[in-house]
Amino acid sequence: MKIFKYSRWLIAFIIVGLVAAMIVNIQRYQVEKNNMSVEMAIDYEGLVQLAQMEGIPIDTMLQKAKDAGITSLAVYETTFKKFNENGKASATAGSEILQKYHNGSLIDPNWRQLVDAGVIQGADVYVTGNDKQTFVELKEDLLRRLGSDRVQSLQVGREEVLALKVNYEQFLKMNLGMPTDEMKLVNAAGFYVIARPSNYSDVSKDDVDAVFKRLDGINISDIIFSGDQTLGSPTQLDATVDYFKTRGITLGMIEHTTQLQFYKQDGLMELAQALDYKAARVYSIPKDEQPKLKIATAVERWANTDEERNIRIDLMRIYEKPEGNMSLLATNLKYFSDTRDILQRSGFTLGKAGTFENYNASNILRMIMMLGVAAAIVLYLRLILPAFKENQQYLLFAVLSICFIVPLAMGHGASVRTLTALASANLFPALAVIWLLDQIRGIRLAENSSMLKIIGTGVAALFVTGILSFVGAAYVSGILADVQYLLEVNIFRGIKLTFILPIILVSIAFLRRYNIFDGSTDSTESIMAQVKKILNTPVYIKSLMAFFFAVVVVIVFIGRSGHTEGMPVPGIELKFRAFLEQLLYARPRSKELLIGHPAFMLAVLAFYRKWPTIIFFVLVVFATIGQGSLVETFAHMRTPFMMSFDRGVGGIVLGAGLGIIAMLVVHGWQRLFSSKRRNISEHE
């Protein structure tokens, strides 16, 4: 039998690298534990709308929302659509004024005089104000956005009127600056203000100064920019950065609808970097989705979102229809208070959004981890190439170590970190499965071994293999650990590859050890010889059907992974997931719980019962999916380290349970089938 030796010095480097990885992961855990403050926020306009729908004073509405757990209100720039509703200012199309003049309904002599003088133009818009402060702010912002050549001041009696050369319909939707009256009202009611300013066309430093001057004296927790640009982009970002730093404001970064990185805003990443990533991730349940969710489901969504994706600003929306027998007000207050309660039970505090410290792991520790990755690469090659000479191993290890460490030492290690994290995510689960294969190759077992012994062996083997896979998880997490990955400014881009590559790596090693045709545990044929034999095998209809089924499984397997493919999830699985989310701190991943770990247990049964090697091989492939998924979980760096760890452990424990059930079902079916076959033989 071919002997595949595990080099002690390579394993020693892997262990040393693991120690370095664990040090980094402990540091990461502390950074994550120090960022547990969540901001429960809602649009100020949403509460105004709710108060109007329920017919209660806005002051009463604000107090009820505060009592229910809302900490902050998002205030957007004002528009004339809002002014026309609250009566603080009004905009009238010139065509409407002329129409009233001609039908006799324009009775104000001052306006009639302007029409007679030919001053009023049908294509212009005329702005009047009923609140002095509002009108001053409005005039200031209109001059900035339209320019003095498009804004003319008229005197209509004792009243100043602004004549604007602008399209009326577009003007009603135009952003017109942050409203100080709303922001002061929000602060007076005991809330933080989340400011939502937009950028200016051809922005100048004076424009940036004007926005922050409007925010003077306002208790602001965060700024979340509206539109597709940050304030100051592209030429005045430095001015925006200075104001953020001087005033200690947190940058809100809106999570993209795909749950990958952020809603695209020009200048956002540059601004975050300049602020040393004093930023918080923002999530809002989509407007078209929330009405479909029961309150309990939406509340659970917030708990999962904040725990799993490091969301620290929960930007909520009101429900516009009551639930059950509750009033609309009671429905929304229950929504707010239930969300508050579940977040507090989950260990979060409510207040200003927490932010990560500007954490970046030690390069020395990363270099040590790089040595471990280099050792893992050489070890894998040694395990598939018995003729790989020892001096060649030393040379390759040295070359790889230099290639990995030098860029880090020079301060250009971003690509190397990604590469070595990718290698860790693929190599370590493969090595774990290969180690198991090598352990069992030397075992000689009776085919009639008791099921209790087989189950015990399967559970023990799954736990040991899982522990070895966790080594890779520690490497991936340690190599990538920094604030950019925790915020998801950077993401691990090898996710899809990690679904397939461990299977390929294990398959190569399997064919080096087993002959899938004759069942030998000491393959005498090369890998290519076995592949050629597979290709030369006659094709039957049942073979084509099996191949088609395998292709479908692969498509679903890859398509279900990630956020962008849109592969639907069966309703029964969604309910099962919801049940597990209620039951456990971290729901295990389906690939581990329902596929990988049960297949692992069945692979042990297949080995004990001496099933055809091709079946054993297929089960090993599916078992590798579970181990690869366990490691790949840690590549989602926005998810806290301990949650990923608990998810992996939970997957192993529950997966082992499902595997035991599968083993017993198969065992029972085999006994029943054997019994029927004996009965048939006796009757013959």
C-alpha positions as CSV (number, residue, x, y, z in Angstrom):
1,M,0.0,0.0,0.0
2,K,1.3,3.4,-0.9
3,I,2.4,5.4,2.1
4,F,1.8,9.2,2.1
5,K,3.9,10.8,4.8
6,Y,2.9,13.8,6.8
7,S,6.1,15.9,7.2
8,R,6.6,16.9,10.8
9,W,8.4,20.1,9.9
10,L,5.6,21.2,7.6
11,I,3.0,20.4,10.3
12,A,5.1,22.4,12.8
13,F,5.0,25.5,10.5
14,I,1.2,25.1,10.2
15,I,0.8,24.9,14.0
16,V,3.0,28.0,14.5
17,G,0.9,29.8,11.9
18,L,-2.2,28.7,13.6
19,V,-1.0,30.2,16.9
20,A,-0.4,33.5,15.1
21,A,-3.9,33.3,13.5
22,M,-5.5,32.7,16.9
23,I,-3.8,35.7,18.4
24,V,-5.2,37.9,15.6
25,N,-8.7,36.3,16.0
26,I,-8.7,37.0,19.7
27,Q,-7.9,40.6,18.9
28,R,-10.6,40.7,16.3
29,Y,-13.1,39.3,18.8
30,Q,-12.3,42.1,21.2
31,V,-12.8,44.7,18.4
32,E,-16.1,43.2,17.6
33,K,-17.2,43.1,21.2
34,N,-16.4,46.8,21.6
35,N,-18.8,47.7,18.8
36,M,-22.3,46.7,20.1
37,S,-24.2,50.0,20.0
38,V,-27.1,50.1,17.5
39,E,-29.0,53.1,16.4
40,M,-32.7,52.6,15.9
41,A,-33.7,55.2,13.5
42,I,-36.7,56.2,11.4
43,D,-37.4,59.0,8.9
44,Y,-38.8,62.1,10.6
45,E,-41.2,62.4,7.7
46,G,-42.4,58.9,8.4
47,L,-43.4,59.8,11.9
48,V,-45.1,63.0,10.7
49,Q,-47.1,60.8,8.2
50,L,-48.1,58.4,10.9
51,A,-49.2,61.2,13.2
52,Q,-51.3,62.6,10.4
53,M,-52.8,59.2,9.6
54,E,-53.7,58.7,13.3
55,G,-54.8,62.3,13.9
56,I,-52.5,62.9,16.8
57,P,-50.1,65.9,17.5
58,I,-46.6,65.4,16.2
59,D,-45.2,66.1,19.7
60,T,-47.2,63.2,21.1
61,M,-46.1,60.9,18.2
62,L,-42.5,61.8,18.8
63,Q,-42.7,60.9,22.5
64,K,-44.4,57.6,21.8
65,A,-41.7,56.7,19.3
66,K,-39.0,57.6,21.8
67,D,-40.6,55.5,24.5
68,A,-40.8,52.6,22.1
69,G,-37.1,52.6,21.5
70,I,-36.4,54.9,18.5
71,T,-33.1,56.8,19.2
72,S,-32.6,58.9,16.1
73,L,-34.6,60.5,13.3
74,A,-33.4,60.9,9.8
75,V,-33.9,64.4,8.4
76,Y,-33.7,64.9,4.7
77,E,-33.2,68.0,2.7
78,T,-36.5,69.9,2.2
79,T,-38.3,70.1,-1.1
80,F,-41.1,72.3,-2.3
81,K,-43.4,69.3,-2.2
82,K,-43.0,69.4,1.6
83,F,-43.3,73.2,1.7
84,N,-46.5,73.1,-0.2
85,E,-47.8,70.6,2.4
86,N,-46.7,72.4,5.6
87,G,-47.4,75.9,4.3
88,K,-44.1,77.4,5.3
89,A,-43.4,78.4,1.7
90,S,-45.2,78.0,-1.6
91,A,-44.2,77.8,-5.2
92,T,-46.5,78.9,-8.0
93,A,-46.0,78.4,-11.7
94,G,-46.1,81.6,-13.8
95,S,-48.6,80.0,-16.1
96,E,-51.0,79.6,-13.2
97,I,-50.7,83.2,-12.2
98,L,-51.4,84.4,-15.8
99,Q,-54.4,82.1,-16.0
100,K,-55.8,83.6,-12.8
101,Y,-55.1,87.0,-14.1
102,H,-57.1,86.3,-17.3
103,N,-60.0,84.6,-15.6
104,G,-60.3,87.4,-13.0
105,S,-59.4,85.3,-9.9
106,L,-56.1,87.2,-9.4
107,I,-57.3,89.9,-7.1
108,D,-54.1,91.1,-5.4
109,P,-53.4,94.4,-7.1
110,N,-49.6,94.0,-6.6
111,W,-49.6,90.8,-8.6
112,R,-51.9,92.2,-11.2
113,Q,-49.5,95.2,-11.6
114,L,-46.6,92.9,-12.2
115,V,-48.6,91.0,-14.9
116,D,-49.6,94.3,-16.5
117,A,-45.9,95.3,-16.6
118,G,-45.0,92.1,-18.3
119,V,-42.8,90.9,-15.4
120,I,-44.6,87.6,-14.8
121,Q,-43.4,84.9,-17.2
122,G,-45.4,81.8,-17.8
123,A,-42.3,79.5,-17.9
124,D,-41.0,80.8,-14.5
125,V,-41.7,79.7,-11.0
126,Y,-42.5,82.2,-8.2
127,V,-41.6,81.5,-4.6
128,T,-43.1,83.1,-1.5
129,G,-42.5,82.3,2.2
130,N,-44.6,82.4,5.3
131,D,-41.8,81.7,7.7
132,K,-38.9,84.1,7.9
133,Q,-36.1,81.6,8.7
134,T,-37.4,79.1,6.2
135,F,-37.4,81.8,3.4
136,V,-33.8,83.0,4.3
137,E,-32.5,79.4,4.1
138,L,-34.5,78.7,0.9
139,K,-33.1,81.8,-0.9
140,E,-29.6,80.9,0.2
141,D,-29.9,77.4,-1.2
142,L,-31.6,78.4,-4.4
143,L,-28.8,80.8,-5.2
144,R,-26.3,78.0,-4.7
145,R,-28.1,75.4,-6.8
146,L,-29.4,77.6,-9.6
147,G,-27.0,80.5,-9.7
148,S,-27.8,84.2,-9.4
149,D,-28.7,84.5,-13.1
150,R,-31.7,82.1,-12.6
151,V,-32.9,83.6,-9.3
152,Q,-34.4,87.1,-9.3
153,S,-35.8,88.9,-6.3
154,L,-39.1,90.8,-6.8
155,Q,-40.9,93.1,-4.4
156,V,-44.6,92.3,-4.3
157,G,-46.1,94.9,-2.0
158,R,-44.1,94.4,1.3
159,E,-43.3,90.8,0.5
160,E,-40.1,89.5,-1.2
161,V,-40.8,87.0,-4.0
162,L,-38.2,84.9,-5.8
163,A,-38.7,84.5,-9.6
164,L,-36.9,81.3,-10.7
165,K,-36.1,80.1,-14.2
166,V,-36.7,76.4,-13.7
167,N,-39.1,73.7,-14.7
168,Y,-42.0,73.7,-12.2
169,E,-42.4,69.9,-12.0
170,Q,-38.7,69.2,-11.5
171,F,-38.5,72.1,-9.0
172,L,-41.0,70.5,-6.7
173,K,-38.7,67.5,-6.3
174,M,-35.4,69.5,-6.0
175,N,-33.4,69.2,-2.8
176,L,-33.3,72.6,-1.1
177,G,-31.0,72.2,1.9
178,M,-31.3,70.8,5.4
179,P,-34.2,72.3,7.4
180,T,-33.0,73.7,10.7
181,D,-36.5,73.9,12.1
182,E,-37.1,70.2,11.7
183,M,-33.6,69.3,13.1
184,K,-34.1,71.5,16.2
185,L,-37.6,70.0,16.7
186,V,-36.0,66.5,16.5
187,N,-33.3,67.4,19.1
188,A,-35.8,69.0,21.3
189,A,-37.8,65.8,21.4
190,G,-34.8,63.9,22.6
191,F,-33.6,62.3,19.4
192,Y,-30.3,62.4,17.6
193,V,-30.4,63.7,14.0
194,I,-29.2,61.6,11.2
195,A,-28.6,64.2,8.5
196,R,-29.3,63.2,4.9
197,P,-27.8,66.0,2.7
198,S,-27.1,65.7,-1.0
199,N,-24.3,67.1,-3.1
200,Y,-24.2,70.2,-5.3
201,S,-23.5,70.3,-9.0
202,D,-20.0,71.7,-9.6
203,V,-19.6,71.8,-5.8
204,S,-17.3,74.4,-4.2
205,K,-15.8,74.6,-0.7
206,D,-18.3,77.3,0.0
207,D,-21.1,74.9,-0.7
208,V,-19.7,72.4,1.8
209,D,-19.2,75.1,4.4
210,A,-22.8,76.2,3.9
211,V,-24.1,72.7,4.6
212,F,-22.2,72.3,7.8
213,K,-23.0,75.8,8.9
214,R,-26.7,74.8,8.6
215,L,-25.8,71.9,11.0
216,D,-24.3,74.2,13.6
217,G,-25.8,73.5,17.1
218,I,-27.6,70.4,15.9
219,N,-26.9,67.1,17.8
220,I,-26.0,64.9,14.9
221,S,-25.1,61.2,15.3
222,D,-24.4,60.3,11.7
223,I,-24.5,61.6,8.1
224,I,-25.9,59.4,5.5
225,F,-25.7,61.0,2.1
226,S,-28.6,61.1,-0.3
227,G,-28.2,60.5,-4.0
228,D,-25.4,59.0,-5.9
229,Q,-22.6,61.3,-4.6
230,T,-21.2,62.3,-1.2
231,L,-21.1,65.9,-0.3
232,G,-17.9,67.5,-1.8
233,S,-17.4,64.8,-4.5
234,P,-15.3,64.9,-6.6
235,T,-13.2,68.1,-5.9
236,Q,-14.1,69.1,-2.3
237,L,-13.9,65.9,-0.3
238,D,-11.1,67.2,1.9
239,A,-13.4,69.9,3.2
240,T,-16.1,67.3,4.0
241,V,-13.5,65.1,5.8
242,D,-12.3,68.1,7.9
243,Y,-15.9,68.8,9.1
244,F,-16.5,65.1,9.9
245,K,-13.3,64.9,11.9
246,T,-13.8,68.2,13.7
247,R,-17.3,67.4,14.8
248,G,-16.8,63.7,15.4
249,I,-19.5,62.6,13.0
250,T,-20.0,59.0,11.9
251,L,-20.3,58.2,8.2
252,G,-23.3,56.0,7.4
253,M,-22.7,53.5,4.5
254,I,-25.9,52.0,3.0
255,E,-25.7,48.3,2.5
256,H,-26.4,47.4,-1.2
257,T,-29.6,45.5,-1.9
258,T,-27.5,42.4,-2.8
259,Q,-26.1,42.5,0.7
260,L,-22.6,42.9,-0.8
261,Q,-20.8,46.1,0.0
262,F,-22.6,49.4,-0.4
263,Y,-25.0,51.4,-2.4
264,K,-22.8,53.2,-4.9
265,Q,-22.1,56.8,-4.1
266,D,-19.2,58.7,-5.7
267,G,-16.6,59.5,-3.1
268,L,-17.9,57.2,-0.4
269,M,-14.9,54.9,-0.2
270,E,-12.4,57.8,-0.4
271,L,-14.3,59.5,2.4
272,A,-14.4,56.4,4.6
273,Q,-10.7,55.9,4.1
274,A,-9.9,59.5,5.0
275,L,-12.0,59.1,8.2
276,D,-10.0,56.0,9.2
277,Y,-13.2,54.1,8.7
278,K,-15.2,55.8,11.5
279,A,-18.2,54.5,9.7
280,A,-21.3,52.4,10.4
281,R,-23.2,50.1,8.1
282,V,-26.8,51.0,7.4
283,Y,-29.7,48.7,6.5
284,S,-33.3,49.4,5.6
285,I,-35.9,46.8,4.8
286,P,-36.9,47.6,1.1
287,K,-40.0,49.7,0.8
288,D,-41.8,47.1,-1.4
289,E,-40.9,44.2,0.9
290,Q,-41.8,45.5,4.3
291,P,-45.6,45.4,3.7
292,K,-45.4,41.7,3.0
293,L,-43.7,41.0,6.4
294,K,-45.5,40.3,9.6
295,I,-44.1,42.4,12.5
296,A,-42.5,39.3,14.1
297,T,-40.7,38.5,10.9
298,A,-39.5,42.1,10.4
299,V,-38.3,42.2,14.1
300,E,-36.4,38.9,13.6
301,R,-34.9,40.4,10.4
302,W,-33.4,43.3,12.4
303,A,-31.9,40.9,15.0
304,N,-30.3,38.7,12.4
305,T,-29.1,41.7,10.3
306,D,-27.4,43.4,13.2
307,E,-25.8,40.2,14.5
308,E,-24.7,38.7,11.2
309,R,-23.8,41.7,9.1
310,N,-22.5,44.2,11.6
311,I,-25.3,46.7,10.8
312,R,-25.3,49.4,13.3
313,I,-27.8,51.9,11.9
314,D,-31.3,50.3,11.6
315,L,-33.1,52.7,9.3
316,M,-36.7,51.6,9.8
317,R,-40.0,52.5,8.0
318,I,-43.5,52.8,9.3
319,Y,-46.2,50.2,8.6
320,E,-48.9,51.9,6.6
321,K,-51.5,49.2,7.3
322,P,-52.5,47.9,10.8
323,E,-51.8,44.3,11.7
324,G,-54.5,42.1,13.2
325,N,-56.9,43.9,15.5
326,M,-54.4,46.6,16.4
327,S,-54.7,50.2,15.4
328,L,-52.1,51.6,13.0
329,L,-50.4,53.5,15.8
330,A,-50.3,50.3,18.0
331,T,-48.9,48.3,15.1
332,N,-46.0,50.6,14.6
333,L,-45.3,51.1,18.3
334,K,-45.2,47.3,18.8
335,Y,-42.9,47.1,15.8
336,F,-40.5,49.6,17.4
337,S,-40.6,48.2,20.9
338,D,-40.3,44.6,19.9
339,T,-37.3,45.5,17.8
340,R,-35.8,47.3,20.8
341,D,-36.4,44.3,23.1
342,I,-34.9,41.7,20.8
343,L,-31.8,43.8,20.2
344,Q,-31.3,44.3,23.9
345,R,-31.8,40.6,24.5
346,S,-29.1,39.9,21.9
347,G,-26.6,42.0,23.9
348,F,-26.8,45.3,22.0
349,T,-27.1,48.7,23.6
350,L,-29.2,51.4,21.9
351,G,-27.8,54.9,21.2
352,K,-25.4,56.3,18.7
353,A,-24.2,53.8,16.1
354,G,-21.1,52.0,17.2
355,T,-18.0,52.0,15.0
356,F,-14.9,49.7,14.7
357,E,-11.6,51.0,15.9
358,N,-9.1,51.4,13.0
359,Y,-7.9,47.8,13.5
360,N,-5.2,46.2,11.3
361,A,-3.5,43.0,12.4
362,S,0.2,42.9,13.0
363,N,2.2,42.3,9.8
364,I,4.6,40.1,11.8
365,L,1.7,37.8,12.8
366,R,0.5,37.8,9.2
367,M,4.0,36.8,8.0
368,I,4.0,33.9,10.4
369,M,0.6,32.8,9.0
370,M,2.1,33.1,5.5
371,L,4.7,30.5,6.5
372,G,1.8,28.2,7.6
373,V,0.0,28.6,4.2
374,A,3.2,27.9,2.3
375,A,3.7,24.7,4.4
376,A,0.1,23.7,3.7
377,I,0.6,24.0,-0.1
378,V,3.8,21.9,0.1
379,L,2.1,19.4,2.3
380,Y,-0.8,18.9,-0.1
381,L,1.7,18.4,-3.0
382,R,3.6,15.9,-0.9
383,L,0.3,14.0,-0.3
384,I,-0.5,13.6,-3.9
385,L,3.0,13.2,-5.2
386,P,4.9,10.5,-3.3
387,A,7.9,11.0,-5.5
388,F,8.1,14.7,-4.4
389,K,11.7,14.7,-3.0
390,E,12.4,16.3,0.4
391,N,15.0,18.8,-0.9
392,Q,12.4,19.9,-3.5
393,Q,9.9,20.4,-0.7
394,Y,12.4,22.6,1.1
395,L,13.1,24.7,-2.0
396,L,9.4,25.2,-2.8
397,F,8.6,26.1,0.8
398,A,11.4,28.7,0.7
399,V,10.2,30.2,-2.6
400,L,6.6,30.4,-1.6
401,S,7.5,31.9,1.8
402,I,9.6,34.7,0.1
403,C,6.8,35.4,-2.4
404,F,4.2,35.7,0.4
405,I,6.3,37.6,2.9
406,V,8.2,40.2,0.8
407,P,5.1,42.1,-0.4
408,L,3.9,42.3,3.2
409,A,7.2,43.6,4.4
410,M,7.1,46.2,1.6
411,G,3.6,47.4,2.6
412,H,2.0,46.0,-0.6
413,G,0.4,42.9,0.7
414,A,-3.3,43.3,-0.2
415,S,-3.1,40.9,-3.2
416,V,-1.0,38.4,-1.3
417,R,-3.4,38.4,1.6
418,T,-6.3,37.6,-0.7
419,L,-4.3,34.9,-2.4
420,T,-3.2,33.2,0.8
421,A,-6.7,33.5,2.3
422,L,-8.0,31.8,-0.9
423,A,-5.4,29.1,-0.5
424,S,-6.3,28.6,3.1
425,A,-10.1,28.4,2.3
426,N,-9.4,25.6,-0.2
427,L,-6.4,23.7,1.1
428,F,-7.3,23.2,4.7
429,P,-10.7,21.5,4.3
430,A,-9.1,19.4,1.6
431,L,-6.3,18.4,3.8
432,A,-8.7,17.5,6.6
433,V,-10.6,15.1,4.4
434,I,-7.4,13.7,2.9
435,W,-6.1,13.0,6.4
436,L,-9.3,11.1,7.2
437,L,-8.9,9.1,4.0
438,D,-5.3,8.2,5.0
439,Q,-6.4,7.2,8.5
440,I,-9.1,4.8,7.3
441,R,-7.1,3.2,4.5
442,G,-5.1,1.2,7.0
443,I,-8.2,0.1,9.0
444,R,-9.3,-3.5,8.5
445,L,-12.9,-3.9,9.6
446,A,-15.4,-6.7,9.7
447,E,-18.2,-6.1,7.3
448,N,-20.8,-7.0,10.0
449,S,-19.5,-4.4,12.5
450,S,-22.2,-3.2,14.8
451,M,-24.1,0.0,13.9
452,L,-23.3,1.5,17.2
453,K,-19.6,1.2,16.5
454,I,-20.0,2.6,13.0
455,I,-22.1,5.6,14.3
456,G,-19.5,6.3,17.1
457,T,-16.7,6.2,14.6
458,G,-18.6,8.4,12.2
459,V,-19.3,11.0,14.8
460,A,-15.7,11.0,16.1
461,A,-14.3,11.3,12.6
462,L,-16.7,14.2,11.7
463,F,-15.7,16.1,14.8
464,V,-11.9,15.5,14.3
465,T,-12.2,16.5,10.6
466,G,-14.2,19.5,11.5
467,I,-11.5,20.6,14.0
468,L,-8.9,20.3,11.3
469,S,-11.1,22.4,9.0
470,F,-11.4,25.0,11.7
471,V,-7.6,25.5,11.3
472,G,-8.3,26.8,7.8
473,A,-11.1,29.0,9.2
474,A,-8.6,30.5,11.7
475,Y,-6.1,31.2,8.9
476,V,-8.7,32.8,6.6
477,S,-10.1,35.0,9.4
478,G,-6.6,35.9,10.7
479,I,-5.2,36.8,7.3
480,L,-8.1,39.1,6.3
481,A,-8.7,40.7,9.8
482,D,-8.8,44.5,9.5
483,V,-11.4,47.2,9.7
484,Q,-11.9,47.3,5.9
485,Y,-13.0,43.7,5.8
486,L,-15.1,44.0,9.0
487,L,-17.0,46.9,7.4
488,E,-17.0,45.1,4.1
489,V,-15.2,47.9,2.3
490,N,-13.1,45.0,1.1
491,I,-14.6,41.6,0.4
492,F,-13.2,38.1,-0.1
493,R,-13.6,37.6,-3.9
494,G,-12.9,33.9,-4.1
495,I,-16.2,32.6,-2.7
496,K,-17.4,30.8,-5.8
497,L,-14.0,29.1,-6.2
498,T,-14.1,27.7,-2.7
499,F,-17.3,25.8,-3.6
500,I,-15.5,23.7,-6.2
501,L,-11.7,23.7,-5.6
502,P,-11.7,21.7,-2.4
503,I,-13.7,19.0,-4.2
504,I,-11.1,18.9,-7.0
505,L,-8.3,18.8,-4.5
506,V,-9.9,15.9,-2.6
507,S,-10.8,14.0,-5.8
508,I,-7.2,14.1,-7.0
509,A,-6.0,12.8,-3.6
510,F,-8.8,10.1,-3.6
511,L,-7.8,8.8,-7.0
512,R,-4.2,8.6,-5.8
513,R,-5.3,6.3,-3.0
514,Y,-8.2,4.4,-4.4
515,N,-9.1,2.7,-7.6
516,I,-12.8,3.5,-8.1
517,F,-13.3,0.5,-10.4
518,D,-11.8,-2.4,-8.5
519,G,-12.3,-1.1,-5.0
520,S,-8.6,-1.3,-4.2
521,T,-7.4,0.9,-1.4
522,D,-4.0,1.0,-3.1
523,S,-4.6,2.4,-6.5
524,T,-2.2,0.9,-9.1
525,E,-3.5,3.0,-11.9
526,S,-2.6,6.6,-12.4
527,I,-5.2,9.4,-12.1
528,M,-5.2,9.9,-15.9
529,A,-5.6,6.2,-16.4
530,Q,-8.7,6.1,-14.2
531,V,-10.0,9.3,-15.9
532,K,-9.5,7.7,-19.4
533,K,-11.3,4.5,-18.2
534,I,-14.2,6.7,-17.1
535,L,-14.3,8.4,-20.5
536,N,-14.2,5.1,-22.3
537,T,-17.0,3.6,-20.3
538,P,-20.1,2.8,-22.4
539,V,-22.9,5.3,-21.9
540,Y,-26.3,4.1,-20.9
541,I,-29.6,6.1,-20.6
542,K,-29.4,5.7,-16.8
543,S,-25.8,7.1,-16.9
544,L,-27.0,10.1,-18.9
545,M,-29.9,10.6,-16.4
546,A,-27.4,10.4,-13.5
547,F,-25.1,12.9,-15.2
548,F,-28.0,15.3,-15.9
549,F,-29.0,15.1,-12.2
550,A,-25.4,15.8,-11.1
551,V,-25.3,18.9,-13.4
552,V,-28.5,20.2,-11.9
553,V,-27.1,19.7,-8.4
554,V,-24.0,21.6,-9.3
555,I,-25.9,24.5,-10.8
556,V,-28.2,24.7,-7.8
557,F,-25.2,24.3,-5.5
558,I,-23.3,27.3,-7.0
559,G,-26.4,29.3,-7.8
560,R,-27.7,29.1,-4.3
561,S,-24.4,30.4,-3.0
562,G,-24.0,34.2,-2.7
563,H,-26.5,36.9,-3.3
564,T,-26.7,37.7,-6.9
565,E,-27.9,34.6,-8.8
566,G,-31.5,34.7,-7.7
567,M,-31.8,30.9,-7.3
568,P,-35.1,30.4,-5.4
569,V,-35.1,28.7,-2.0
570,P,-38.0,26.3,-1.4
571,G,-40.6,27.5,1.1
572,I,-40.1,24.4,3.4
573,E,-36.4,25.2,3.6
574,L,-37.2,28.9,4.5
575,K,-39.4,27.6,7.3
576,F,-36.7,25.3,8.5
577,R,-34.2,28.1,8.5
578,A,-36.6,30.3,10.5
579,F,-37.0,27.5,13.0
580,L,-33.2,27.1,13.4
581,E,-32.8,30.9,13.7
582,Q,-35.3,30.9,16.6
583,L,-33.6,27.8,18.2
584,L,-29.9,28.7,17.8
585,Y,-27.7,31.7,18.2
586,A,-26.3,31.1,14.7
587,R,-28.2,29.1,12.1
588,P,-25.9,26.4,10.5
589,R,-25.5,26.7,6.7
590,S,-27.6,24.3,4.6
591,K,-24.7,23.0,2.7
592,E,-23.2,21.7,5.9
593,L,-26.3,20.7,7.8
594,L,-28.3,19.0,5.0
595,I,-25.6,17.9,2.5
596,G,-22.0,17.7,3.7
597,H,-22.1,16.3,7.2
598,P,-24.8,13.7,6.6
599,A,-22.9,12.6,3.5
600,F,-19.7,12.4,5.7
601,M,-21.5,10.0,8.1
602,L,-22.8,7.9,5.2
603,A,-19.3,7.8,3.8
604,V,-18.2,6.2,7.0
605,L,-21.0,3.6,6.7
606,A,-20.0,3.0,3.1
607,F,-16.5,2.3,4.1
608,Y,-17.5,-0.1,6.9
609,R,-20.0,-1.9,4.8
610,K,-17.6,-2.1,1.8
611,W,-20.0,-0.4,-0.6
612,P,-18.7,0.1,-4.2
613,T,-15.8,2.5,-4.2
614,I,-17.6,4.8,-6.7
615,I,-20.3,5.3,-4.1
616,F,-17.8,5.9,-1.4
617,F,-16.1,8.5,-3.7
618,V,-19.3,10.4,-4.4
619,L,-20.1,10.5,-0.6
620,V,-16.6,11.8,0.1
621,V,-17.1,14.5,-2.5
622,F,-20.3,15.6,-0.8
623,A,-18.6,15.4,2.6
624,T,-16.0,17.8,1.3
625,I,-18.7,20.3,0.4
626,G,-19.5,20.5,4.1
627,Q,-15.9,21.0,5.2
628,G,-15.3,23.6,2.5
629,S,-18.5,25.5,3.5
630,L,-17.4,25.5,7.2
631,V,-14.2,27.3,6.3
632,E,-15.8,29.5,3.6
633,T,-18.2,30.9,6.3
634,F,-15.3,32.7,7.9
635,A,-14.5,34.5,4.6
636,H,-17.7,36.6,5.3
637,M,-15.7,38.9,7.5
638,R,-18.7,41.2,8.3
639,T,-20.1,38.3,10.3
640,P,-18.6,38.3,13.9
641,F,-16.0,35.6,14.4
642,M,-17.8,33.9,17.3
643,M,-21.0,33.8,15.3
644,S,-19.2,32.0,12.4
645,F,-17.6,29.7,14.9
646,D,-20.9,28.8,16.6
647,R,-22.5,28.3,13.1
648,G,-19.8,25.8,12.2
649,V,-20.1,23.9,15.5
650,G,-23.9,23.9,15.3
651,G,-23.6,22.6,11.8
652,I,-21.4,19.7,12.9
653,V,-23.5,18.8,15.9
654,L,-26.9,18.9,14.0
655,G,-25.3,17.5,10.8
656,A,-24.0,14.5,12.8
657,G,-27.6,14.0,14.2
658,L,-29.1,14.0,10.7
659,G,-26.3,11.8,9.5
660,I,-27.1,9.3,12.2
661,I,-30.7,9.3,11.1
662,A,-29.6,8.8,7.5
663,M,-27.3,5.9,8.5
664,L,-30.1,4.2,10.5
665,V,-32.6,4.6,7.6
666,V,-30.1,3.1,5.1
667,H,-29.2,0.3,7.5
668,G,-32.9,-0.5,8.0
669,W,-33.6,-0.4,4.3
670,Q,-30.6,-2.7,3.7
671,R,-31.8,-5.2,6.3
672,L,-35.4,-5.1,5.0
673,F,-34.1,-5.6,1.4
674,S,-31.9,-8.5,2.5
675,S,-34.7,-10.1,4.4
676,K,-37.0,-10.0,1.4
677,R,-34.3,-11.4,-0.8
678,R,-33.8,-14.3,1.6
679,N,-37.5,-15.0,1.7
680,I,-37.7,-15.0,-2.1
681,S,-34.7,-17.4,-2.2
682,E,-36.3,-19.8,0.3
683,H,-39.6,-19.9,-1.6
684,E,-37.7,-20.7,-4.8
